[in-house]
Amino acid sequence: MLVLSCIFISCRKEAAKLTTDVPVSGVKKARSINIDSTKFKVLSYNIYEGFRGDTARIAQFKQWVDTLKPSVIAFQEMKGFGPTGLKALATSIGFNYSLIHHVNGLPVALISKFPITDIKSKPSTLHLIEASVLDYHFFVIHLNPDTYEKRKEEIGIILDRARLIPSTEKVLMMGDFNNMSPQDSSFYDNNISKMNLVRASEINNPGTKILNNGKIDYSTIQSVINEGYKDTWKLFRANKYDKSAPTKLRNHNNFTRIDYIWMNNTLVNSYVDSYLVKDTFTDYASDHYPMVLILNR
């Protein structure tokens, strides 16, 4: 989740991508690629406090998501939803399987058109779902929004769990990591306006820690990279940048990319495409833009 004065810092190639602007009942159609049974499509979305209880927004979401046709959706911040409410939402859009953890906080959730299996125990110290869909190991993650130390501690727990999975298995990690990436450092560190906004965030929000000795702390994301995981958005965009927050719902310019879908090396040869979905629905549905990953089955 993003706070107004403090953004937590909470293809194959470009030519293969397609964009459409066809309205669907007042919602601009999301960018889509024709998907068949040989593809596996994942959507990850911090939906900002469970659509804020807005039934009209939920109805728009149902129309919008039908244009994307994902196989699996990973949600963060599904506030106000429990197992029953999530199941109702999921079945209404054609997903027969659902799982939600941390209902009393900012829940993480997973809905799928295929059975959700091998569900691991939920840690009490962080917002995490660890489960499998088909032969993919899923980690749905919402890291702590307050301090880089806490985020580093939490990702350490998650990576310890991931190390128990054989390296030949397919692993996906996704969600709101609330931490910027060292792969984007040139777009932050050399931007005076951006760095001033980051410093102001810490001053205006006591308890928030983004900077380590005056510099953005990238260690949380660096630890994921060190484990060999690939940032799927960055895979063919090494010298490019696009923010995942804020959307047009916010009026500040404290831009950041903190929403990721990571894959392990086993999945690299299955990669088809990965992108942020930016359209008339996602501009205002949340303070984060959602992300899509498409893989060959």
Contacts in CASP RR format, 6 or more apart in sequence:
PFRMAT RR
TARGET T0000
AUTHOR 0000-0000-0000
METHOD contacts of the structure
MODEL  1
MLVLSCIFISCRKEAAKLTTDVPVSGVKKARSINIDSTKFKVLSYNIYEG
FRGDTARIAQFKQWVDTLKPSVIAFQEMKGFGPTGLKALATSIGFNYSLI
HHVNGLPVALISKFPITDIKSKPSTLHLIEASVLDYHFFVIHLNPDTYEK
RKEEIGIILDRARLIPSTEKVLMMGDFNNMSPQDSSFYDNNISKMNLVRA
SEINNPGTKILNNGKIDYSTIQSVINEGYKDTWKLFRANKYDKSAPTKLR
NHNNFTRIDYIWMNNTLVNSYVDSYLVKDTFTDYASDHYPMVLILNR
1 10 0 8 1.000
1 46 0 8 1.000
1 48 0 8 1.000
1 49 0 8 1.000
1 77 0 8 1.000
1 106 0 8 1.000
1 145 0 8 1.000
1 176 0 8 1.000
1 287 0 8 1.000
2 8 0 8 1.000
2 10 0 8 1.000
2 245 0 8 1.000
2 246 0 8 1.000
2 250 0 8 1.000
2 287 0 8 1.000
2 288 0 8 1.000
3 10 0 8 1.000
3 145 0 8 1.000
3 205 0 8 1.000
4 250 0 8 1.000
4 252 0 8 1.000
5 200 0 8 1.000
5 201 0 8 1.000
5 204 0 8 1.000
5 205 0 8 1.000
5 252 0 8 1.000
6 201 0 8 1.000
6 202 0 8 1.000
6 204 0 8 1.000
6 205 0 8 1.000
6 208 0 8 1.000
6 254 0 8 1.000
7 197 0 8 1.000
7 201 0 8 1.000
7 245 0 8 1.000
7 246 0 8 1.000
7 252 0 8 1.000
7 254 0 8 1.000
7 255 0 8 1.000
7 256 0 8 1.000
8 145 0 8 1.000
8 146 0 8 1.000
8 178 0 8 1.000
8 179 0 8 1.000
8 201 0 8 1.000
8 208 0 8 1.000
8 210 0 8 1.000
8 256 0 8 1.000
8 258 0 8 1.000
9 178 0 8 1.000
9 179 0 8 1.000
9 180 0 8 1.000
9 188 0 8 1.000
9 198 0 8 1.000
9 201 0 8 1.000
9 210 0 8 1.000
9 216 0 8 1.000
9 254 0 8 1.000
9 256 0 8 1.000
9 258 0 8 1.000
10 145 0 8 1.000
10 176 0 8 1.000
10 178 0 8 1.000
10 258 0 8 1.000
11 17 0 8 1.000
11 235 0 8 1.000
11 236 0 8 1.000
11 271 0 8 1.000
11 272 0 8 1.000
11 273 0 8 1.000
11 274 0 8 1.000
12 236 0 8 1.000
12 271 0 8 1.000
12 272 0 8 1.000
12 273 0 8 1.000
13 236 0 8 1.000
14 236 0 8 1.000
14 237 0 8 1.000
16 272 0 8 1.000
16 273 0 8 1.000
17 31 0 8 1.000
17 33 0 8 1.000
17 273 0 8 1.000
17 275 0 8 1.000
18 31 0 8 1.000
18 32 0 8 1.000
18 33 0 8 1.000
19 31 0 8 1.000
20 29 0 8 1.000
20 30 0 8 1.000
20 31 0 8 1.000
20 32 0 8 1.000
21 28 0 8 1.000
21 29 0 8 1.000
21 279 0 8 1.000
22 28 0 8 1.000
22 29 0 8 1.000
23 29 0 8 1.000
24 63 0 8 1.000
24 64 0 8 1.000
24 67 0 8 1.000
25 63 0 8 1.000
26 280 0 8 1.000
27 60 0 8 1.000
27 63 0 8 1.000
27 64 0 8 1.000
27 67 0 8 1.000
27 279 0 8 1.000
27 280 0 8 1.000
27 281 0 8 1.000
28 279 0 8 1.000
28 280 0 8 1.000
28 281 0 8 1.000
29 67 0 8 1.000
29 279 0 8 1.000
30 64 0 8 1.000
30 67 0 8 1.000
30 68 0 8 1.000
30 277 0 8 1.000
30 279 0 8 1.000
30 281 0 8 1.000
30 282 0 8 1.000
31 275 0 8 1.000
31 277 0 8 1.000
31 279 0 8 1.000
32 67 0 8 1.000
32 68 0 8 1.000
32 69 0 8 1.000
33 272 0 8 1.000
33 273 0 8 1.000
33 294 0 8 1.000
35 41 0 8 1.000
35 69 0 8 1.000
35 294 0 8 1.000
37 297 0 8 1.000
38 296 0 8 1.000
38 297 0 8 1.000
39 272 0 8 1.000
39 294 0 8 1.000
39 295 0 8 1.000
39 296 0 8 1.000
39 297 0 8 1.000
40 71 0 8 1.000
40 72 0 8 1.000
40 134 0 8 1.000
40 136 0 8 1.000
40 294 0 8 1.000
40 295 0 8 1.000
40 296 0 8 1.000
40 297 0 8 1.000
41 68 0 8 1.000
41 69 0 8 1.000
41 70 0 8 1.000
41 71 0 8 1.000
41 72 0 8 1.000
41 292 0 8 1.000
41 293 0 8 1.000
41 294 0 8 1.000
41 295 0 8 1.000
42 70 0 8 1.000
42 71 0 8 1.000
42 72 0 8 1.000
42 73 0 8 1.000
42 74 0 8 1.000
42 172 0 8 1.000
42 174 0 8 1.000
42 261 0 8 1.000
42 292 0 8 1.000
42 293 0 8 1.000
42 294 0 8 1.000
42 295 0 8 1.000
43 65 0 8 1.000
43 68 0 8 1.000
43 70 0 8 1.000
43 72 0 8 1.000
43 73 0 8 1.000
43 74 0 8 1.000
43 277 0 8 1.000
43 290 0 8 1.000
43 291 0 8 1.000
43 292 0 8 1.000
44 73 0 8 1.000
44 74 0 8 1.000
44 76 0 8 1.000
44 140 0 8 1.000
44 174 0 8 1.000
44 175 0 8 1.000
44 259 0 8 1.000
44 261 0 8 1.000
44 290 0 8 1.000
44 291 0 8 1.000
44 292 0 8 1.000
44 293 0 8 1.000
45 73 0 8 1.000
45 74 0 8 1.000
45 75 0 8 1.000
45 76 0 8 1.000
45 286 0 8 1.000
45 288 0 8 1.000
45 290 0 8 1.000
45 291 0 8 1.000
46 75 0 8 1.000
46 76 0 8 1.000
46 77 0 8 1.000
46 142 0 8 1.000
46 175 0 8 1.000
46 176 0 8 1.000
46 259 0 8 1.000
46 286 0 8 1.000
46 287 0 8 1.000
46 288 0 8 1.000
46 290 0 8 1.000
47 61 0 8 1.000
47 75 0 8 1.000
47 76 0 8 1.000
47 77 0 8 1.000
47 78 0 8 1.000
47 285 0 8 1.000
47 286 0 8 1.000
48 77 0 8 1.000
48 249 0 8 1.000
48 285 0 8 1.000
48 286 0 8 1.000
48 287 0 8 1.000
48 288 0 8 1.000
49 77 0 8 1.000
49 79 0 8 1.000
49 80 0 8 1.000
49 106 0 8 1.000
50 75 0 8 1.000
50 77 0 8 1.000
50 78 0 8 1.000
50 79 0 8 1.000
50 80 0 8 1.000
50 81 0 8 1.000
51 57 0 8 1.000
51 58 0 8 1.000
51 61 0 8 1.000
51 285 0 8 1.000
53 80 0 8 1.000
57 285 0 8 1.000
58 89 0 8 1.000
60 281 0 8 1.000
60 285 0 8 1.000
61 281 0 8 1.000
61 285 0 8 1.000
62 92 0 8 1.000
62 93 0 8 1.000
64 279 0 8 1.000
64 281 0 8 1.000
64 282 0 8 1.000
64 285 0 8 1.000
65 73 0 8 1.000
65 93 0 8 1.000
66 93 0 8 1.000
68 277 0 8 1.000
68 292 0 8 1.000
70 292 0 8 1.000
71 112 0 8 1.000
71 113 0 8 1.000
71 114 0 8 1.000
71 133 0 8 1.000
72 110 0 8 1.000
72 111 0 8 1.000
72 112 0 8 1.000
72 113 0 8 1.000
72 114 0 8 1.000
72 133 0 8 1.000
72 138 0 8 1.000
73 95 0 8 1.000
73 110 0 8 1.000
73 111 0 8 1.000
73 112 0 8 1.000
74 108 0 8 1.000
74 109 0 8 1.000
74 110 0 8 1.000
74 129 0 8 1.000
74 138 0 8 1.000
74 140 0 8 1.000
74 174 0 8 1.000
74 175 0 8 1.000
75 107 0 8 1.000
75 108 0 8 1.000
75 109 0 8 1.000
75 110 0 8 1.000
75 111 0 8 1.000
75 140 0 8 1.000
76 106 0 8 1.000
76 108 0 8 1.000
76 127 0 8 1.000
76 140 0 8 1.000
76 141 0 8 1.000
76 142 0 8 1.000
76 175 0 8 1.000
76 176 0 8 1.000
77 106 0 8 1.000
77 107 0 8 1.000
77 142 0 8 1.000
77 176 0 8 1.000
78 86 0 8 1.000
78 100 0 8 1.000
78 106 0 8 1.000
78 107 0 8 1.000
78 108 0 8 1.000
78 109 0 8 1.000
79 105 0 8 1.000
79 106 0 8 1.000
79 107 0 8 1.000
80 103 0 8 1.000
80 107 0 8 1.000
81 89 0 8 1.000
81 100 0 8 1.000
81 103 0 8 1.000
81 107 0 8 1.000
81 109 0 8 1.000
82 100 0 8 1.000
82 103 0 8 1.000
82 107 0 8 1.000
83 98 0 8 1.000
83 100 0 8 1.000
83 103 0 8 1.000
86 98 0 8 1.000
86 99 0 8 1.000
86 100 0 8 1.000
86 109 0 8 1.000
86 111 0 8 1.000
87 98 0 8 1.000
89 98 0 8 1.000
89 111 0 8 1.000
90 96 0 8 1.000
90 97 0 8 1.000
90 98 0 8 1.000
90 111 0 8 1.000
94 113 0 8 1.000
95 111 0 8 1.000
95 112 0 8 1.000
95 113 0 8 1.000
96 112 0 8 1.000
96 113 0 8 1.000
97 111 0 8 1.000
97 112 0 8 1.000
97 113 0 8 1.000
97 114 0 8 1.000
97 115 0 8 1.000
97 116 0 8 1.000
97 133 0 8 1.000
98 109 0 8 1.000
98 110 0 8 1.000
98 111 0 8 1.000
98 112 0 8 1.000
98 116 0 8 1.000
99 109 0 8 1.000
99 110 0 8 1.000
99 111 0 8 1.000
99 116 0 8 1.000
99 119 0 8 1.000
99 129 0 8 1.000
99 131 0 8 1.000
100 107 0 8 1.000
100 108 0 8 1.000
100 109 0 8 1.000
100 110 0 8 1.000
101 107 0 8 1.000
101 108 0 8 1.000
101 109 0 8 1.000
101 122 0 8 1.000
101 127 0 8 1.000
101 128 0 8 1.000
101 129 0 8 1.000
102 108 0 8 1.000
102 122 0 8 1.000
102 127 0 8 1.000
105 127 0 8 1.000
106 127 0 8 1.000
106 142 0 8 1.000
107 127 0 8 1.000
108 127 0 8 1.000
108 128 0 8 1.000
108 129 0 8 1.000
108 140 0 8 1.000
108 141 0 8 1.000
108 142 0 8 1.000
109 129 0 8 1.000
109 140 0 8 1.000
110 116 0 8 1.000
110 129 0 8 1.000
110 131 0 8 1.000
110 133 0 8 1.000
110 138 0 8 1.000
110 140 0 8 1.000
112 133 0 8 1.000
114 133 0 8 1.000
114 134 0 8 1.000
115 133 0 8 1.000
116 131 0 8 1.000
116 132 0 8 1.000
116 133 0 8 1.000
117 131 0 8 1.000
117 132 0 8 1.000
117 133 0 8 1.000
118 131 0 8 1.000
118 132 0 8 1.000
118 137 0 8 1.000
119 129 0 8 1.000
119 130 0 8 1.000
119 131 0 8 1.000
120 130 0 8 1.000
120 131 0 8 1.000
120 161 0 8 1.000
122 128 0 8 1.000
122 129 0 8 1.000
123 157 0 8 1.000
125 154 0 8 1.000
125 157 0 8 1.000
126 143 0 8 1.000
126 144 0 8 1.000
126 154 0 8 1.000
126 157 0 8 1.000
126 158 0 8 1.000
127 141 0 8 1.000
127 142 0 8 1.000
127 143 0 8 1.000
128 139 0 8 1.000
128 140 0 8 1.000
128 141 0 8 1.000
128 142 0 8 1.000
128 157 0 8 1.000
128 158 0 8 1.000
129 138 0 8 1.000
129 139 0 8 1.000
129 140 0 8 1.000
130 137 0 8 1.000
130 138 0 8 1.000
130 139 0 8 1.000
130 140 0 8 1.000
130 161 0 8 1.000
131 138 0 8 1.000
132 138 0 8 1.000
135 169 0 8 1.000
135 170 0 8 1.000
136 170 0 8 1.000
136 171 0 8 1.000
136 172 0 8 1.000
137 162 0 8 1.000
137 165 0 8 1.000
137 169 0 8 1.000
137 170 0 8 1.000
137 171 0 8 1.000
137 172 0 8 1.000
138 172 0 8 1.000
138 174 0 8 1.000
139 158 0 8 1.000
139 161 0 8 1.000
139 162 0 8 1.000
139 171 0 8 1.000
139 172 0 8 1.000
139 173 0 8 1.000
139 174 0 8 1.000
140 174 0 8 1.000
140 175 0 8 1.000
141 158 0 8 1.000
141 173 0 8 1.000
141 174 0 8 1.000
141 175 0 8 1.000
141 176 0 8 1.000
141 177 0 8 1.000
142 175 0 8 1.000
142 176 0 8 1.000
142 178 0 8 1.000
143 150 0 8 1.000
143 151 0 8 1.000
143 154 0 8 1.000
143 155 0 8 1.000
143 176 0 8 1.000
143 177 0 8 1.000
143 178 0 8 1.000
143 179 0 8 1.000
143 220 0 8 1.000
144 150 0 8 1.000
144 151 0 8 1.000
144 154 0 8 1.000
144 178 0 8 1.000
145 178 0 8 1.000
146 207 0 8 1.000
146 208 0 8 1.000
146 209 0 8 1.000
147 207 0 8 1.000
147 208 0 8 1.000
147 209 0 8 1.000
148 179 0 8 1.000
148 209 0 8 1.000
148 210 0 8 1.000
148 212 0 8 1.000
148 217 0 8 1.000
148 219 0 8 1.000
148 220 0 8 1.000
149 209 0 8 1.000
151 177 0 8 1.000
151 178 0 8 1.000
151 179 0 8 1.000
151 220 0 8 1.000
152 217 0 8 1.000
152 219 0 8 1.000
152 220 0 8 1.000
152 223 0 8 1.000
155 177 0 8 1.000
155 220 0 8 1.000
155 223 0 8 1.000
155 224 0 8 1.000
156 223 0 8 1.000
158 173 0 8 1.000
159 223 0 8 1.000
159 224 0 8 1.000
159 227 0 8 1.000
162 171 0 8 1.000
162 173 0 8 1.000
162 227 0 8 1.000
163 227 0 8 1.000
165 171 0 8 1.000
167 264 0 8 1.000
167 265 0 8 1.000
167 266 0 8 1.000
168 266 0 8 1.000
169 264 0 8 1.000
169 266 0 8 1.000
170 263 0 8 1.000
170 264 0 8 1.000
170 266 0 8 1.000
170 267 0 8 1.000
170 270 0 8 1.000
171 229 0 8 1.000
171 263 0 8 1.000
171 264 0 8 1.000
171 266 0 8 1.000
171 267 0 8 1.000
172 261 0 8 1.000
172 262 0 8 1.000
172 263 0 8 1.000
172 264 0 8 1.000
172 267 0 8 1.000
172 293 0 8 1.000
173 224 0 8 1.000
173 229 0 8 1.000
173 260 0 8 1.000
173 261 0 8 1.000
173 262 0 8 1.000
173 263 0 8 1.000
174 260 0 8 1.000
174 261 0 8 1.000
174 262 0 8 1.000
174 291 0 8 1.000
174 293 0 8 1.000
175 259 0 8 1.000
175 260 0 8 1.000
175 261 0 8 1.000
175 291 0 8 1.000
176 258 0 8 1.000
176 259 0 8 1.000
176 288 0 8 1.000
177 220 0 8 1.000
177 221 0 8 1.000
177 258 0 8 1.000
177 259 0 8 1.000
177 260 0 8 1.000
178 258 0 8 1.000
179 217 0 8 1.000
179 218 0 8 1.000
179 220 0 8 1.000
179 221 0 8 1.000
179 258 0 8 1.000
180 188 0 8 1.000
180 216 0 8 1.000
180 218 0 8 1.000
180 221 0 8 1.000
180 256 0 8 1.000
180 257 0 8 1.000
180 258 0 8 1.000
181 218 0 8 1.000
181 221 0 8 1.000
181 225 0 8 1.000
181 231 0 8 1.000
181 234 0 8 1.000
181 257 0 8 1.000
181 260 0 8 1.000
182 218 0 8 1.000
182 221 0 8 1.000
182 222 0 8 1.000
182 225 0 8 1.000
183 221 0 8 1.000
183 225 0 8 1.000
183 231 0 8 1.000
183 234 0 8 1.000
183 238 0 8 1.000
184 241 0 8 1.000
184 257 0 8 1.000
185 216 0 8 1.000
185 218 0 8 1.000
187 194 0 8 1.000
187 241 0 8 1.000
188 194 0 8 1.000
188 195 0 8 1.000
188 198 0 8 1.000
188 216 0 8 1.000
189 195 0 8 1.000
189 215 0 8 1.000
189 216 0 8 1.000
193 253 0 8 1.000
194 254 0 8 1.000
194 255 0 8 1.000
195 216 0 8 1.000
197 252 0 8 1.000
197 253 0 8 1.000
197 254 0 8 1.000
198 210 0 8 1.000
198 211 0 8 1.000
198 216 0 8 1.000
198 254 0 8 1.000
199 211 0 8 1.000
199 214 0 8 1.000
201 208 0 8 1.000
201 210 0 8 1.000
201 254 0 8 1.000
202 208 0 8 1.000
202 209 0 8 1.000
202 210 0 8 1.000
202 211 0 8 1.000
209 217 0 8 1.000
210 216 0 8 1.000
210 217 0 8 1.000
211 217 0 8 1.000
212 219 0 8 1.000
221 260 0 8 1.000
224 262 0 8 1.000
225 231 0 8 1.000
228 264 0 8 1.000
228 265 0 8 1.000
229 262 0 8 1.000
229 263 0 8 1.000
229 264 0 8 1.000
230 262 0 8 1.000
230 263 0 8 1.000
230 264 0 8 1.000
230 265 0 8 1.000
230 267 0 8 1.000
230 268 0 8 1.000
231 260 0 8 1.000
231 262 0 8 1.000
232 260 0 8 1.000
232 261 0 8 1.000
232 262 0 8 1.000
232 263 0 8 1.000
232 271 0 8 1.000
232 274 0 8 1.000
232 293 0 8 1.000
233 242 0 8 1.000
233 257 0 8 1.000
233 260 0 8 1.000
233 261 0 8 1.000
233 274 0 8 1.000
233 275 0 8 1.000
233 276 0 8 1.000
233 291 0 8 1.000
235 271 0 8 1.000
235 274 0 8 1.000
241 257 0 8 1.000
242 257 0 8 1.000
242 276 0 8 1.000
243 255 0 8 1.000
243 256 0 8 1.000
243 257 0 8 1.000
243 289 0 8 1.000
244 256 0 8 1.000
244 257 0 8 1.000
244 258 0 8 1.000
244 259 0 8 1.000
244 276 0 8 1.000
244 288 0 8 1.000
244 289 0 8 1.000
244 291 0 8 1.000
245 255 0 8 1.000
245 256 0 8 1.000
245 257 0 8 1.000
245 258 0 8 1.000
245 259 0 8 1.000
245 287 0 8 1.000
245 288 0 8 1.000
245 289 0 8 1.000
246 252 0 8 1.000
246 254 0 8 1.000
246 255 0 8 1.000
246 256 0 8 1.000
246 287 0 8 1.000
246 288 0 8 1.000
247 282 0 8 1.000
247 283 0 8 1.000
247 284 0 8 1.000
247 285 0 8 1.000
247 286 0 8 1.000
247 287 0 8 1.000
247 288 0 8 1.000
247 289 0 8 1.000
248 283 0 8 1.000
248 284 0 8 1.000
249 283 0 8 1.000
249 284 0 8 1.000
249 285 0 8 1.000
249 286 0 8 1.000
249 287 0 8 1.000
250 287 0 8 1.000
258 288 0 8 1.000
259 276 0 8 1.000
259 288 0 8 1.000
259 289 0 8 1.000
259 290 0 8 1.000
259 291 0 8 1.000
260 291 0 8 1.000
261 274 0 8 1.000
261 291 0 8 1.000
261 293 0 8 1.000
263 271 0 8 1.000
263 293 0 8 1.000
263 295 0 8 1.000
267 295 0 8 1.000
270 295 0 8 1.000
270 296 0 8 1.000
270 297 0 8 1.000
271 295 0 8 1.000
271 296 0 8 1.000
272 294 0 8 1.000
272 295 0 8 1.000
272 296 0 8 1.000
273 292 0 8 1.000
273 293 0 8 1.000
273 294 0 8 1.000
274 291 0 8 1.000
274 292 0 8 1.000
274 293 0 8 1.000
274 294 0 8 1.000
275 291 0 8 1.000
275 292 0 8 1.000
276 289 0 8 1.000
276 290 0 8 1.000
276 291 0 8 1.000
276 292 0 8 1.000
277 289 0 8 1.000
277 290 0 8 1.000
277 291 0 8 1.000
277 292 0 8 1.000
278 289 0 8 1.000
282 289 0 8 1.000
282 290 0 8 1.000
END
